[in-house]
Amino acid sequence: MSMRLFVSRDAGAIAVGADEVALALEQDAAKRGVAVEIVRTGSRGMYWLEPLVEVATPQGRIAFGPVTEADVPSLLDALASNTPHLLRLGATEEIPWLKRQTRLTFARCGVIDPRSLDDYRAHDGYKGLERALSLGSDAILAEVTASGLRGRGGAGFPTGIKWKTVAQAKADRKFIVCNADEGDSGTFADRMIMEGDPFLVIEGMTTAGITVGATKGYIYIRSEYPHAVEAMNAAIKAAKRGGYLGDKIGGSTYSFDLEVRVGAGAYVCGEETSLLESLEGRRGLVRAKPPLPAHHGLFGKPTVINNVLSFAAIPFILAEGAKAYADFGMGRSRGTMPIQLAGNIRHGGLFETAFGVTLGELVDDIGGGTFTGRPVRAVQVGGPLGAYFPRALFDTPFDYEAFAARDGLIGHGGIVVFDDSVDMRRQARFAMEFCAIESCGKCTPCRIGSTRGVETIEKIIRGERVSENLALVEDLCNTMKFGSLCALGGFTPYPVLSALKHFREDFIPAPTTLQAAE
């Protein structure tokens, strides 16, 4: 008897015991004299079911979870005797939460061995690059532009326009930079794809290099992601051995090479110009724009800077065509978005779907409401600089323009849920404090405004001159929004002002019995 089992090596799965489960499976099988092959994959994104164990069968993979070390003996008994088990979830692809997704970017994540180039190619990997090599720069640009792909890092800038600008720039050297400094609370899609399908990122960046005439790329990964750093480095080595990086890629005349650089943990280095400063060996300070990185970027050369998910969308677009990607979504938001559900939520994880699903569907239906069972009071979308939405706005479609129309932003697609025990004054204070701590200090509105914001909200919490201090907070927010050099100071007003607007009752003290009588 032999079995092929799949256990995630994703950092989220490891944190809840996936390594221990994999070792226990191997050791228990050895005691039984059973031949077991354990494939360490990425995560399927259903984090409440991790550690998830899948077994290969003639009918497809069967899932069990969440599995602990103590469950291993009974699990192997059930597999050996083909009998039911309490943790059996059925066919993995038929699990409702997974089945209702539209997985374009994450199609292979949790399916393949992320260290195996052969496995990647067996699941249609490098089809996009092979087509790109036959198309040439202008045709690739036309495909990317027609797809409607916009920056998945939060800014939502059209990818085709950015690439075209760099392609048309005149320079002796150009660069491709992948911004993997994923620092927003409640976001983990970049990490998941780097750990679970790293060749996808490499393929997307290589395609960008061929398109704009760049021969060198850098993946800037935050230091808190050691598993992603290891996975990307392993994949880069494998791609070089396989002829997909280096000279004469895929037998063509093109050359492109990649290197991983590890950041030092500064949130502001998620901003593209601060990232470039860090890559060049300096402190991560925001650069004034213009010039834009597309004209004067890394080492003063024209540079394409995109987020991990932006590069990861490119292989599908090139392999299947722009229309196949653009057919998903709504309005100017085309394709799919890997949405990350976190915070006080029953079913936390990654859910990839086309733009247009409502916030209410994501939180109540897909996410299953709060983990505590208490009513949902607030949802923050777009990281620590995202706006807080009340239940009254749960009809908002997940779409760049729809969120902007309601003074919000979808950012990197992170959703953090809060129940009715949340104190929105504390959340507003946290936003200002976060900005004060993470500010690079270059511009006054961000550096000083956030510090004064913390002090002023603390006065409101203490009940000191509440009306005057609320007006001061709003004035500070306007100064930061329109005067900051980058989005750190410019977006901090979103959570603060949304808390003031939608949860005003938390900031205005209830009248005393005597005041009410008067």
Secondary structure, 3 states (H helix, E strand, C coil): CEEEEEEECCHHHHHCCHHHHHHHHHHHHHHHCCEEEEEEECCCCEHHHCCCEEEEECCEEEEECCCCHHHHHHHHHHHHHCCCCCCEEEEHHHCHHHHCCCCCCCCCCCCCCCCCHHHHHHCCCCHHHHHHHHHCHHHHHHHHHHHCCECCCCCCCEHHHHHHHHHHCCCCCCEEEEEECCCCCCCCHHHHHHHHCHHHHHHHHHHHHHHHCCCEEEEEECCCCHHHHHHHHHHHHHHHHCCCCECCHHHCCCCEEEEEEECCCCHHHHCHHHHHHHHCCCCCCCCCCCCCCCCCCHHHCCEEEEEHHHHHHHHHHHHHCHHHHHCCEECCEECEEEEEEEECCCCCEEEEEECCCEHHHHHHHHCCCCCCCCCEEEEEECHHHCCEEEHHHCCCECCHHHHHHCCCCCCCCEEEEEECCCCHHHHHHHHHHHHHHHCCCCCHHHHHHHHHHHHHHHHHHHCCCHHHHHHHHHHHHHHHHHHCCCHHHHHCHHHHHHHHHHCHHHCCCCCCHHHHHC
